[in-house]
Amino acid sequence: MRWRAEPVTPHTPGAMDFTLSSYGTASSTPAPVNRMMEAFADDFRPGRDINLGVGYVNESTIPAGLVLEELQRVIADPARHKTPFNYGGPRGSARLIQSISDFITRTGRGGLNRGHLKGRGIIIGASGATSLLEAMAQVIRPGIVITSDPMYYIYCNLLERMGFHVIAIPEDDCGLRTDLLYERIDRLGDRCRDISFFYIVSVSNPTATILSNARRGEIVAAAATLSRAQGRAIPVLFDTAYDDIVHDPACEKPLSALLFDELGIVYESGSLSKILAPALRIGYLIGSPGPLLNAIMQKTADTGFSAPLFSQEIASRILDEHIEQQLDRVNRGYREKARAVKSWIGRELGPWIENCTGGSAAFYFYLTFRDIATDESSLFFKYLTRTTGDPDIDGPAADRHARVLYVPGCHCVHPRGELREQGRRQMRISYGFEEPERIEQALRLMGEAACFCENAGPCA
Ligand SMILES: Cc1ncc(COP(=O)(O)O)c(C=O)c1O
């Protein structure tokens, strides 16, 4: 029988399913936390609603004028900055790589000197540290990833969609508990062979807990022991996105895990997002040259050849000439905000709080309530998003009272981990984006919400 073309009929969207990969299928509905953020952002009323949920940096820390001036200098100096509006290479701009290396050794970031960087490669991601984290997941054989609990939910959610199995190990006030790490590794038995890599956020998002230097060394030692036992290198990816904003002078200066790396298994990702501007999209990875770094570079090329070259050149100039003052300004700003926000948390939520971390680094506080639930179905959440159904609390439908958004702890703890129950009484609040008076107002509303829950009964 001869094949005959079917008459063209108008397509009904959704009538047929596409055959997606398992990653595609898992990604075809937004992650719950994204859904929540989008719903809030859709009808966000600037000046009225308060978003303590987003991990945005403070606008006043972004040196927009400097970016503009340095862009002009980039354009005016084609001998130094070749073809800044053309394609770049997958390793990244040689100038920026040199500037990062100089920045690290000049400021003593992580206790590193030229000797420590000798023999290590530095590469620039296609779009911030995020693209390097994703690249790592693309090139490593899927298996188990070990991280801390609460976890950086954005990356851990991606890992699970990509087919990894995340094991999240509870932290204490020094970061990931290494006693539990050894216990979990023992418990894995033969499944230790399935460990793909360790993902360690050295200043935690969401808890802002600073991983102590001793623990950094212990984690590298644990991975080295496993690597030797299995005769293969198990990478330890340290995400140092917030190591440059440890703003409490009383805290020990974070050391780079590269200092403890005898086997060449440590990879450290850094970002200029928190200290310059997220929109520049500059993230870098430092580690031993070889097939892993090469594969990540190939992934950068596959994603989009390189980060925009003009952005890399601007970042290079700022690192060379202005980064010390910029770091000072950023850290002073967050320090002041952290102090004020901590006092408002105590004043407004003190009676209900069991534990509070943060205030020394990054721009998050992570709160544990004694018996107030914080998830999206809780009265606390409904009070703050004005969805209780009671017009006295919510305000008129056309003009709701001020709304407040935070990240409920249930999205921050591993859904099948030991902290699952605790997560229902926790939340992350960010003091990065909103101005102090708005944060104070938000905390006052949270105090009202807590009273409302208390009157409604235990763990409402
Ligand atoms: C722990 C952590 N890693 C990485 C990133 C993303 O960094 P970048 O903007 O360089 O992609 C963030 C952003 O909030 C973060 O919190």
The ligand as a MOL file (V3000), in Angstrom:
LIG
                    3D

  0  0  0     0  0            999 V3000
M  V30 BEGIN CTAB
M  V30 COUNTS 16 16 0 0 0
M  V30 BEGIN ATOM
M  V30 1 C 25.4280 27.7600 47.3910 0
M  V30 2 C 25.3060 28.4670 46.0820 0
M  V30 3 N 26.0640 28.0800 45.0440 0
M  V30 4 C 25.9820 28.6790 43.8530 0
M  V30 5 C 25.1140 29.7280 43.6460 0
M  V30 6 C 24.9980 30.3540 42.2950 0
M  V30 7 O 26.1150 31.0820 41.9250 0
M  V30 8 P 26.1810 31.7850 40.4790 0
M  V30 9 O 25.3630 33.0250 40.5610 0
M  V30 10 O 27.6430 32.0660 40.2840 0
M  V30 11 O 25.6520 30.8310 39.4910 0
M  V30 12 C 24.3000 30.1770 44.6870 0
M  V30 13 C 23.3490 31.2630 44.4630 0
M  V30 14 O 22.5710 31.6610 45.2850 0
M  V30 15 C 24.3980 29.5270 45.9350 0
M  V30 16 O 23.6260 29.8980 46.9500 0
M  V30 END ATOM
M  V30 BEGIN BOND
M  V30 1 1 1 2
M  V30 2 1 2 3
M  V30 3 2 2 15
M  V30 4 2 3 4
M  V30 5 1 4 5
M  V30 6 1 5 6
M  V30 7 2 5 12
M  V30 8 1 6 7
M  V30 9 1 7 8
M  V30 10 2 8 9
M  V30 11 1 8 10
M  V30 12 1 8 11
M  V30 13 1 12 13
M  V30 14 1 12 15
M  V30 15 2 13 14
M  V30 16 1 15 16
M  V30 END BOND
M  V30 END CTAB
M  END
